[in-house]
Amino acid sequence: MTYLPDFVGEDFIIECKGLMGDSFPLRWKIFKYTLMKSNAKYKLYLVRNQKQVDQMINELKTKKNRLCQNLLK
């Protein structure tokens, strides 16, 4: 079984999923389990509609702004 997320960043993984197929919930659980077992430090996002996408983008922007401000201090 293979799984490839839609977007992978330095510390985040994004999966955009409108309608889920039958096998996706199992693949997603196995993927999360694999990350946990390997002690990977990723923030996972599973977005399903435009509102969730907007919230995720705002969260990533806020995080980036905080990191930039900390570097400037």
C-alpha positions, 0 to 999 in steps of 0.5 A: 500500500502506498500513500503520497500526501499532497504537500510536504513542508519542512515541518508540516504535511497537508492532505486536501481531501474533498470526498474520501474513498473507501480506503483513505481512512485506513491509509491515513491512520497507517500514515499517522502511525508510521510518522508516530513510530518514526518520531517525525515532528510534522504538523498534519493538516487534513483539509476538506473544504475552503474554510479549512484551507483558509484557516490552515493558510492563516495558521501557517502564515502566523507561524512563519511570522513568529519565526521571522520575528524571533530571528530578527530579535 
